[in-house]
Every structure is written in C-alpha cells, then in structure tokens.
Amino acid sequence: MAREPQRIRRRERKNITSGVAHVNASFNNTMITITDAQGNAISWSSAGMMGFKGSRKSTPYAAQVAADDAGKK
C-alpha cells in the first residue's frame, strides 16, 4: 500500500505594524525577541542561531546579523 503524501504547511505571514524589540546582550551571546504590544513573541533570533560559534557570538556584527534575521521573520 502506498502512503498518502503529507501536506507541508507553510508559515503564514503576519502583517504587524508595530512591535517591541527586546535585546538580551550577554558576554557570550546576543538574543533578540520581537513582540507585539501585549508581549507575545512574534519572532526571535540569536547570534548562535545564525551560525556564529565561540567568542564570535559576542561580537557586534553577530548581533547585527541576528537582529536582521529576527526582523525578517
């Protein structure tokens, strides 16, 4: 018997006019969370999630790349 192919659900885009960016910059990593007015997380990213390892996670460039990724999601 052949199995039915599973449907792949795509992430639906949310059009949000305003949000709050929460930045947690520690000595080891930088994490950015974008929330709506009520505080519900819309998207998040971190320097480690962008592929930076070790001491490169704590650089300003890694934080910039993570913030750009959180904004695009």
Distance bins in CASP14 RR format, pairs under 12 A and 6 or more apart:
PFRMAT RR
TARGET T0000
AUTHOR 0000-0000-0000
RMODE 2
METHOD distances of the structure
MODEL  1
11 42 0 0 0 0 0 1 0 0 0 0 0
11 43 0 0 0 0 0 1 0 0 0 0 0
11 73 0 0 0 0 1 0 0 0 0 0 0
13 42 0 0 0 0 0 1 0 0 0 0 0
13 43 0 0 0 0 0 1 0 0 0 0 0
13 72 0 0 0 0 0 1 0 0 0 0 0
13 73 0 0 0 0 1 0 0 0 0 0 0
14 34 0 0 0 0 0 1 0 0 0 0 0
14 36 0 0 0 0 1 0 0 0 0 0 0
14 40 0 0 0 0 0 1 0 0 0 0 0
14 41 0 0 0 0 0 1 0 0 0 0 0
14 42 1 0 0 1 0 0 0 0 0 0 0
14 43 0 0 0 0 1 0 0 0 0 0 0
14 71 0 0 0 0 0 1 0 0 0 0 0
14 73 0 0 0 0 1 0 0 0 0 0 0
15 36 0 0 0 0 0 1 0 0 0 0 0
15 42 0 0 0 0 0 1 0 0 0 0 0
16 34 0 0 0 0 1 0 0 0 0 0 0
16 35 0 0 0 0 1 0 0 0 0 0 0
16 36 1 0 0 1 0 0 0 0 0 0 0
16 37 0 0 0 0 1 0 0 0 0 0 0
16 38 0 0 0 0 0 1 0 0 0 0 0
16 39 0 0 0 0 0 1 0 0 0 0 0
16 40 0 0 0 0 0 1 0 0 0 0 0
16 41 0 0 0 0 0 1 0 0 0 0 0
16 42 1 0 0 1 0 0 0 0 0 0 0
16 43 0 0 0 0 1 0 0 0 0 0 0
16 71 0 0 0 0 0 1 0 0 0 0 0
16 73 0 0 0 0 0 1 0 0 0 0 0
17 36 0 0 0 0 1 0 0 0 0 0 0
17 37 0 0 0 0 1 0 0 0 0 0 0
17 42 0 0 0 0 0 1 0 0 0 0 0
18 34 0 0 0 0 0 1 0 0 0 0 0
18 35 0 0 0 0 0 1 0 0 0 0 0
18 36 0 0 0 0 1 0 0 0 0 0 0
18 37 1 0 0 1 0 0 0 0 0 0 0
18 38 0 0 0 0 0 1 0 0 0 0 0
18 42 0 0 0 0 0 1 0 0 0 0 0
19 33 0 0 0 0 0 1 0 0 0 0 0
19 34 1 0 0 1 0 0 0 0 0 0 0
19 35 1 0 0 1 0 0 0 0 0 0 0
19 36 1 0 1 0 0 0 0 0 0 0 0
19 37 1 0 0 1 0 0 0 0 0 0 0
19 38 0 0 0 0 0 1 0 0 0 0 0
19 39 0 0 0 0 1 0 0 0 0 0 0
19 40 0 0 0 0 0 1 0 0 0 0 0
19 41 0 0 0 0 0 1 0 0 0 0 0
19 42 1 0 0 1 0 0 0 0 0 0 0
19 43 0 0 0 0 0 1 0 0 0 0 0
19 70 0 0 0 0 0 1 0 0 0 0 0
19 71 0 0 0 0 0 1 0 0 0 0 0
20 32 0 0 0 0 0 1 0 0 0 0 0
20 33 0 0 0 0 1 0 0 0 0 0 0
20 34 1 0 0 1 0 0 0 0 0 0 0
20 35 1 0 1 0 0 0 0 0 0 0 0
20 36 1 0 0 1 0 0 0 0 0 0 0
20 37 1 0 0 1 0 0 0 0 0 0 0
20 38 0 0 0 0 1 0 0 0 0 0 0
20 39 1 0 0 1 0 0 0 0 0 0 0
20 40 0 0 0 0 0 1 0 0 0 0 0
20 41 0 0 0 0 0 1 0 0 0 0 0
20 42 0 0 0 0 1 0 0 0 0 0 0
20 43 0 0 0 0 0 1 0 0 0 0 0
20 70 0 0 0 0 0 1 0 0 0 0 0
21 30 0 0 0 0 0 1 0 0 0 0 0
21 31 0 0 0 0 0 1 0 0 0 0 0
21 32 1 0 0 1 0 0 0 0 0 0 0
21 33 1 0 0 1 0 0 0 0 0 0 0
21 34 1 0 1 0 0 0 0 0 0 0 0
21 35 0 0 0 0 1 0 0 0 0 0 0
21 36 0 0 0 0 0 1 0 0 0 0 0
21 39 0 0 0 0 0 1 0 0 0 0 0
21 41 0 0 0 0 0 1 0 0 0 0 0
21 42 0 0 0 0 0 1 0 0 0 0 0
21 43 0 0 0 0 0 1 0 0 0 0 0
21 44 0 0 0 0 0 1 0 0 0 0 0
21 45 0 0 0 0 0 1 0 0 0 0 0
21 63 0 0 0 0 0 1 0 0 0 0 0
21 66 0 0 0 0 0 1 0 0 0 0 0
21 67 1 0 0 1 0 0 0 0 0 0 0
21 68 0 0 0 0 0 1 0 0 0 0 0
21 70 1 0 0 1 0 0 0 0 0 0 0
21 71 0 0 0 0 1 0 0 0 0 0 0
22 30 0 0 0 0 0 1 0 0 0 0 0
22 31 0 0 0 0 1 0 0 0 0 0 0
22 32 1 0 0 1 0 0 0 0 0 0 0
22 33 1 0 1 0 0 0 0 0 0 0 0
22 34 1 0 0 1 0 0 0 0 0 0 0
22 35 1 0 0 1 0 0 0 0 0 0 0
22 36 0 0 0 0 0 1 0 0 0 0 0
22 39 0 0 0 0 1 0 0 0 0 0 0
22 40 0 0 0 0 0 1 0 0 0 0 0
22 41 0 0 0 0 1 0 0 0 0 0 0
22 42 0 0 0 0 0 1 0 0 0 0 0
22 43 0 0 0 0 0 1 0 0 0 0 0
22 44 0 0 0 0 1 0 0 0 0 0 0
22 45 0 0 0 0 0 1 0 0 0 0 0
22 67 0 0 0 0 0 1 0 0 0 0 0
22 70 0 0 0 0 1 0 0 0 0 0 0
23 29 0 0 0 0 0 1 0 0 0 0 0
23 30 1 0 0 1 0 0 0 0 0 0 0
23 31 1 0 0 1 0 0 0 0 0 0 0
23 32 1 0 1 0 0 0 0 0 0 0 0
23 33 0 0 0 0 1 0 0 0 0 0 0
23 34 0 0 0 0 0 1 0 0 0 0 0
23 35 0 0 0 0 0 1 0 0 0 0 0
23 44 0 0 0 0 0 1 0 0 0 0 0
23 45 0 0 0 0 0 1 0 0 0 0 0
23 46 0 0 0 0 0 1 0 0 0 0 0
23 47 0 0 0 0 0 1 0 0 0 0 0
23 60 0 0 0 0 0 1 0 0 0 0 0
23 63 1 0 0 1 0 0 0 0 0 0 0
23 64 0 0 0 0 0 1 0 0 0 0 0
23 66 0 0 0 0 1 0 0 0 0 0 0
23 67 1 0 0 1 0 0 0 0 0 0 0
23 70 0 0 0 0 1 0 0 0 0 0 0
24 30 1 0 0 1 0 0 0 0 0 0 0
24 31 1 0 1 0 0 0 0 0 0 0 0
24 32 1 0 0 1 0 0 0 0 0 0 0
24 33 1 0 0 1 0 0 0 0 0 0 0
24 44 0 0 0 0 1 0 0 0 0 0 0
24 45 0 0 0 0 0 1 0 0 0 0 0
24 46 0 0 0 0 1 0 0 0 0 0 0
24 47 0 0 0 0 0 1 0 0 0 0 0
24 63 0 0 0 0 0 1 0 0 0 0 0
24 66 0 0 0 0 0 1 0 0 0 0 0
24 67 0 0 0 0 0 1 0 0 0 0 0
24 70 0 0 0 0 0 1 0 0 0 0 0
25 31 0 0 0 0 1 0 0 0 0 0 0
25 32 0 0 0 0 1 0 0 0 0 0 0
25 46 0 0 0 0 0 1 0 0 0 0 0
25 47 0 0 0 0 1 0 0 0 0 0 0
25 57 0 0 0 0 0 1 0 0 0 0 0
25 58 0 0 0 0 1 0 0 0 0 0 0
25 59 0 0 0 0 0 1 0 0 0 0 0
25 60 0 0 0 0 1 0 0 0 0 0 0
25 62 0 0 0 0 0 1 0 0 0 0 0
25 63 1 0 0 1 0 0 0 0 0 0 0
25 64 0 0 0 0 0 1 0 0 0 0 0
25 66 0 0 0 0 0 1 0 0 0 0 0
25 67 0 0 0 0 0 1 0 0 0 0 0
26 46 0 0 0 0 0 1 0 0 0 0 0
26 47 0 0 0 0 0 1 0 0 0 0 0
26 48 0 0 0 0 0 1 0 0 0 0 0
26 57 0 0 0 0 1 0 0 0 0 0 0
26 58 1 0 0 1 0 0 0 0 0 0 0
26 63 0 0 0 0 0 1 0 0 0 0 0
27 54 0 0 0 0 0 1 0 0 0 0 0
27 55 0 0 0 0 1 0 0 0 0 0 0
27 57 0 0 0 0 1 0 0 0 0 0 0
27 58 1 0 0 1 0 0 0 0 0 0 0
27 59 0 0 0 0 0 1 0 0 0 0 0
28 46 0 0 0 0 0 1 0 0 0 0 0
28 47 0 0 0 0 1 0 0 0 0 0 0
28 48 0 0 0 0 1 0 0 0 0 0 0
28 52 0 0 0 0 0 1 0 0 0 0 0
28 53 0 0 0 0 0 1 0 0 0 0 0
28 54 1 0 0 1 0 0 0 0 0 0 0
28 55 0 0 0 0 1 0 0 0 0 0 0
28 56 0 0 0 0 0 1 0 0 0 0 0
28 57 1 0 0 1 0 0 0 0 0 0 0
28 58 1 0 1 0 0 0 0 0 0 0 0
28 59 0 0 0 0 0 1 0 0 0 0 0
28 62 0 0 0 0 0 1 0 0 0 0 0
28 63 0 0 0 0 0 1 0 0 0 0 0
29 45 0 0 0 0 0 1 0 0 0 0 0
29 46 1 0 1 0 0 0 0 0 0 0 0
29 47 1 0 1 0 0 0 0 0 0 0 0
29 48 1 0 0 1 0 0 0 0 0 0 0
29 49 0 0 0 0 1 0 0 0 0 0 0
29 50 0 0 0 0 0 1 0 0 0 0 0
29 51 0 0 0 0 0 1 0 0 0 0 0
29 52 0 0 0 0 1 0 0 0 0 0 0
29 53 0 0 0 0 0 1 0 0 0 0 0
29 54 0 0 0 0 1 0 0 0 0 0 0
29 55 0 0 0 0 0 1 0 0 0 0 0
29 56 0 0 0 0 0 1 0 0 0 0 0
29 57 1 0 1 0 0 0 0 0 0 0 0
29 58 1 0 0 1 0 0 0 0 0 0 0
29 59 0 0 0 0 0 1 0 0 0 0 0
29 62 0 0 0 0 1 0 0 0 0 0 0
29 63 0 0 0 0 1 0 0 0 0 0 0
29 66 0 0 0 0 1 0 0 0 0 0 0
30 44 0 0 0 0 0 1 0 0 0 0 0
30 45 0 0 0 0 1 0 0 0 0 0 0
30 46 1 0 0 1 0 0 0 0 0 0 0
30 47 1 0 1 0 0 0 0 0 0 0 0
30 48 0 0 0 0 1 0 0 0 0 0 0
30 49 0 0 0 0 0 1 0 0 0 0 0
30 50 0 0 0 0 1 0 0 0 0 0 0
30 52 0 0 0 0 1 0 0 0 0 0 0
30 56 0 0 0 0 0 1 0 0 0 0 0
30 57 1 0 0 1 0 0 0 0 0 0 0
30 58 1 0 0 1 0 0 0 0 0 0 0
30 59 0 0 0 0 1 0 0 0 0 0 0
30 60 0 0 0 0 1 0 0 0 0 0 0
30 61 0 0 0 0 0 1 0 0 0 0 0
30 62 1 0 0 1 0 0 0 0 0 0 0
30 63 1 1 0 0 0 0 0 0 0 0 0
30 64 0 0 0 0 1 0 0 0 0 0 0
30 65 0 0 0 0 1 0 0 0 0 0 0
30 66 1 0 1 0 0 0 0 0 0 0 0
30 67 0 0 0 0 1 0 0 0 0 0 0
30 69 0 0 0 0 0 1 0 0 0 0 0
30 70 0 0 0 0 0 1 0 0 0 0 0
31 41 0 0 0 0 0 1 0 0 0 0 0
31 43 0 0 0 0 0 1 0 0 0 0 0
31 44 1 0 0 1 0 0 0 0 0 0 0
31 45 1 0 0 1 0 0 0 0 0 0 0
31 46 1 0 1 0 0 0 0 0 0 0 0
31 47 1 0 0 1 0 0 0 0 0 0 0
31 48 0 0 0 0 1 0 0 0 0 0 0
31 49 0 0 0 0 1 0 0 0 0 0 0
31 50 0 0 0 0 0 1 0 0 0 0 0
31 57 0 0 0 0 0 1 0 0 0 0 0
31 58 0 0 0 0 0 1 0 0 0 0 0
31 62 0 0 0 0 0 1 0 0 0 0 0
31 63 0 0 0 0 1 0 0 0 0 0 0
31 66 1 0 0 1 0 0 0 0 0 0 0
31 67 0 0 0 0 0 1 0 0 0 0 0
31 69 0 0 0 0 0 1 0 0 0 0 0
31 70 0 0 0 0 1 0 0 0 0 0 0
32 41 0 0 0 0 0 1 0 0 0 0 0
32 42 0 0 0 0 0 1 0 0 0 0 0
32 43 0 0 0 0 1 0 0 0 0 0 0
32 44 1 0 0 1 0 0 0 0 0 0 0
32 45 1 0 1 0 0 0 0 0 0 0 0
32 46 1 0 0 1 0 0 0 0 0 0 0
32 47 0 0 0 0 1 0 0 0 0 0 0
32 48 0 0 0 0 0 1 0 0 0 0 0
32 49 0 0 0 0 1 0 0 0 0 0 0
32 50 0 0 0 0 0 1 0 0 0 0 0
32 62 0 0 0 0 0 1 0 0 0 0 0
32 63 1 0 0 1 0 0 0 0 0 0 0
32 64 0 0 0 0 0 1 0 0 0 0 0
32 65 0 0 0 0 0 1 0 0 0 0 0
32 66 1 0 1 0 0 0 0 0 0 0 0
32 67 1 0 1 0 0 0 0 0 0 0 0
32 68 0 0 0 0 1 0 0 0 0 0 0
32 69 0 0 0 0 1 0 0 0 0 0 0
32 70 1 0 1 0 0 0 0 0 0 0 0
32 71 0 0 0 0 1 0 0 0 0 0 0
32 72 0 0 0 0 0 1 0 0 0 0 0
32 73 0 0 0 0 0 1 0 0 0 0 0
33 39 0 0 0 0 1 0 0 0 0 0 0
33 40 0 0 0 0 0 1 0 0 0 0 0
33 41 1 0 1 0 0 0 0 0 0 0 0
33 42 0 0 0 0 1 0 0 0 0 0 0
33 43 1 0 0 1 0 0 0 0 0 0 0
33 44 1 0 1 0 0 0 0 0 0 0 0
33 45 0 0 0 0 1 0 0 0 0 0 0
33 46 0 0 0 0 1 0 0 0 0 0 0
33 49 0 0 0 0 0 1 0 0 0 0 0
33 66 0 0 0 0 0 1 0 0 0 0 0
33 67 0 0 0 0 0 1 0 0 0 0 0
33 70 1 0 0 1 0 0 0 0 0 0 0
33 71 0 0 0 0 0 1 0 0 0 0 0
33 73 0 0 0 0 0 1 0 0 0 0 0
34 40 0 0 0 0 0 1 0 0 0 0 0
34 41 1 0 0 1 0 0 0 0 0 0 0
34 42 1 0 1 0 0 0 0 0 0 0 0
34 43 1 0 1 0 0 0 0 0 0 0 0
34 44 1 0 0 1 0 0 0 0 0 0 0
34 45 0 0 0 0 1 0 0 0 0 0 0
34 66 0 0 0 0 0 1 0 0 0 0 0
34 67 0 0 0 0 1 0 0 0 0 0 0
34 68 0 0 0 0 0 1 0 0 0 0 0
34 69 0 0 0 0 0 1 0 0 0 0 0
34 70 1 0 1 0 0 0 0 0 0 0 0
34 71 1 0 0 1 0 0 0 0 0 0 0
34 72 0 0 0 0 0 1 0 0 0 0 0
34 73 1 0 0 1 0 0 0 0 0 0 0
35 41 1 0 1 0 0 0 0 0 0 0 0
35 42 1 0 0 1 0 0 0 0 0 0 0
35 43 0 0 0 0 1 0 0 0 0 0 0
35 44 0 0 0 0 1 0 0 0 0 0 0
35 70 0 0 0 0 0 1 0 0 0 0 0
35 71 0 0 0 0 0 1 0 0 0 0 0
36 42 1 0 1 0 0 0 0 0 0 0 0
36 43 0 0 0 0 0 1 0 0 0 0 0
41 70 0 0 0 0 0 1 0 0 0 0 0
41 73 0 0 0 0 0 1 0 0 0 0 0
42 70 0 0 0 0 1 0 0 0 0 0 0
42 71 0 0 0 0 1 0 0 0 0 0 0
42 72 0 0 0 0 0 1 0 0 0 0 0
42 73 1 0 0 1 0 0 0 0 0 0 0
43 49 0 0 0 0 0 1 0 0 0 0 0
43 66 0 0 0 0 0 1 0 0 0 0 0
43 67 0 0 0 0 0 1 0 0 0 0 0
43 68 0 0 0 0 0 1 0 0 0 0 0
43 69 0 0 0 0 1 0 0 0 0 0 0
43 70 1 0 1 0 0 0 0 0 0 0 0
43 71 1 0 0 1 0 0 0 0 0 0 0
43 72 0 0 0 0 1 0 0 0 0 0 0
43 73 1 1 0 0 0 0 0 0 0 0 0
44 50 0 0 0 0 0 1 0 0 0 0 0
44 66 0 0 0 0 1 0 0 0 0 0 0
44 67 0 0 0 0 0 1 0 0 0 0 0
44 69 0 0 0 0 1 0 0 0 0 0 0
44 70 1 0 1 0 0 0 0 0 0 0 0
44 71 0 0 0 0 1 0 0 0 0 0 0
44 73 0 0 0 0 1 0 0 0 0 0 0
45 51 0 0 0 0 0 1 0 0 0 0 0
45 52 0 0 0 0 0 1 0 0 0 0 0
45 62 0 0 0 0 0 1 0 0 0 0 0
45 63 0 0 0 0 1 0 0 0 0 0 0
45 64 0 0 0 0 0 1 0 0 0 0 0
45 65 0 0 0 0 1 0 0 0 0 0 0
45 66 1 0 1 0 0 0 0 0 0 0 0
45 67 1 0 0 1 0 0 0 0 0 0 0
45 68 0 0 0 0 1 0 0 0 0 0 0
45 69 1 0 1 0 0 0 0 0 0 0 0
45 70 1 1 0 0 0 0 0 0 0 0 0
45 71 1 0 0 1 0 0 0 0 0 0 0
45 72 0 0 0 0 1 0 0 0 0 0 0
45 73 1 0 0 1 0 0 0 0 0 0 0
46 52 0 0 0 0 1 0 0 0 0 0 0
46 57 1 0 0 1 0 0 0 0 0 0 0
46 58 0 0 0 0 0 1 0 0 0 0 0
46 62 0 0 0 0 1 0 0 0 0 0 0
46 63 0 0 0 0 1 0 0 0 0 0 0
46 65 0 0 0 0 0 1 0 0 0 0 0
46 66 1 0 1 0 0 0 0 0 0 0 0
46 67 0 0 0 0 0 1 0 0 0 0 0
46 69 0 0 0 0 1 0 0 0 0 0 0
46 70 0 0 0 0 1 0 0 0 0 0 0
47 53 0 0 0 0 1 0 0 0 0 0 0
47 54 0 0 0 0 1 0 0 0 0 0 0
47 55 0 0 0 0 0 1 0 0 0 0 0
47 56 1 0 0 1 0 0 0 0 0 0 0
47 57 1 0 1 0 0 0 0 0 0 0 0
47 58 1 0 0 1 0 0 0 0 0 0 0
47 59 1 0 0 1 0 0 0 0 0 0 0
47 60 0 0 0 0 1 0 0 0 0 0 0
47 61 0 0 0 0 1 0 0 0 0 0 0
47 62 1 1 0 0 0 0 0 0 0 0 0
47 63 1 0 0 1 0 0 0 0 0 0 0
47 64 0 0 0 0 1 0 0 0 0 0 0
47 65 1 0 0 1 0 0 0 0 0 0 0
47 66 1 0 1 0 0 0 0 0 0 0 0
47 67 0 0 0 0 1 0 0 0 0 0 0
47 68 0 0 0 0 0 1 0 0 0 0 0
47 69 0 0 0 0 1 0 0 0 0 0 0
47 70 0 0 0 0 0 1 0 0 0 0 0
48 54 0 0 0 0 1 0 0 0 0 0 0
48 55 0 0 0 0 0 1 0 0 0 0 0
48 56 0 0 0 0 1 0 0 0 0 0 0
48 57 1 0 1 0 0 0 0 0 0 0 0
48 58 0 0 0 0 0 1 0 0 0 0 0
48 59 0 0 0 0 0 1 0 0 0 0 0
48 62 1 0 0 1 0 0 0 0 0 0 0
48 63 0 0 0 0 0 1 0 0 0 0 0
48 65 0 0 0 0 1 0 0 0 0 0 0
48 66 1 0 0 1 0 0 0 0 0 0 0
48 69 0 0 0 0 0 1 0 0 0 0 0
49 57 0 0 0 0 1 0 0 0 0 0 0
49 62 0 0 0 0 0 1 0 0 0 0 0
49 63 0 0 0 0 0 1 0 0 0 0 0
49 65 0 0 0 0 1 0 0 0 0 0 0
49 66 1 0 0 1 0 0 0 0 0 0 0
49 67 0 0 0 0 0 1 0 0 0 0 0
49 69 1 0 0 1 0 0 0 0 0 0 0
49 70 0 0 0 0 1 0 0 0 0 0 0
49 73 0 0 0 0 0 1 0 0 0 0 0
50 56 0 0 0 0 0 1 0 0 0 0 0
50 57 0 0 0 0 1 0 0 0 0 0 0
50 59 0 0 0 0 0 1 0 0 0 0 0
50 61 0 0 0 0 0 1 0 0 0 0 0
50 62 1 0 0 1 0 0 0 0 0 0 0
50 63 0 0 0 0 1 0 0 0 0 0 0
50 64 0 0 0 0 1 0 0 0 0 0 0
50 65 1 0 1 0 0 0 0 0 0 0 0
50 66 1 0 1 0 0 0 0 0 0 0 0
50 67 0 0 0 0 0 1 0 0 0 0 0
50 68 0 0 0 0 1 0 0 0 0 0 0
50 69 1 0 0 1 0 0 0 0 0 0 0
50 70 0 0 0 0 1 0 0 0 0 0 0
50 72 0 0 0 0 0 1 0 0 0 0 0
51 57 0 0 0 0 1 0 0 0 0 0 0
51 62 0 0 0 0 1 0 0 0 0 0 0
51 65 0 0 0 0 1 0 0 0 0 0 0
51 66 0 0 0 0 1 0 0 0 0 0 0
51 69 0 0 0 0 0 1 0 0 0 0 0
52 58 0 0 0 0 1 0 0 0 0 0 0
52 59 1 0 0 1 0 0 0 0 0 0 0
52 60 0 0 0 0 0 1 0 0 0 0 0
52 61 0 0 0 0 1 0 0 0 0 0 0
52 62 1 0 1 0 0 0 0 0 0 0 0
52 63 0 0 0 0 1 0 0 0 0 0 0
52 64 0 0 0 0 0 1 0 0 0 0 0
52 65 1 0 0 1 0 0 0 0 0 0 0
52 66 0 0 0 0 1 0 0 0 0 0 0
52 69 0 0 0 0 0 1 0 0 0 0 0
53 59 0 0 0 0 0 1 0 0 0 0 0
53 62 0 0 0 0 1 0 0 0 0 0 0
54 62 0 0 0 0 1 0 0 0 0 0 0
55 62 0 0 0 0 1 0 0 0 0 0 0
56 62 1 0 0 1 0 0 0 0 0 0 0
56 63 0 0 0 0 0 1 0 0 0 0 0
56 65 0 0 0 0 0 1 0 0 0 0 0
56 66 0 0 0 0 0 1 0 0 0 0 0
57 63 0 0 0 0 1 0 0 0 0 0 0
57 65 0 0 0 0 0 1 0 0 0 0 0
57 66 0 0 0 0 1 0 0 0 0 0 0
58 66 0 0 0 0 0 1 0 0 0 0 0
59 65 0 0 0 0 1 0 0 0 0 0 0
59 66 0 0 0 0 0 1 0 0 0 0 0
60 66 0 0 0 0 0 1 0 0 0 0 0
60 67 0 0 0 0 0 1 0 0 0 0 0
61 67 0 0 0 0 0 1 0 0 0 0 0
61 68 0 0 0 0 0 1 0 0 0 0 0
62 68 0 0 0 0 0 1 0 0 0 0 0
62 69 0 0 0 0 0 1 0 0 0 0 0
63 69 0 0 0 0 0 1 0 0 0 0 0
63 70 0 0 0 0 0 1 0 0 0 0 0
64 70 0 0 0 0 0 1 0 0 0 0 0
64 71 0 0 0 0 0 1 0 0 0 0 0
65 71 0 0 0 0 0 1 0 0 0 0 0
65 72 0 0 0 0 0 1 0 0 0 0 0
66 72 0 0 0 0 0 1 0 0 0 0 0
66 73 0 0 0 0 0 1 0 0 0 0 0
67 73 0 0 0 0 0 1 0 0 0 0 0
END
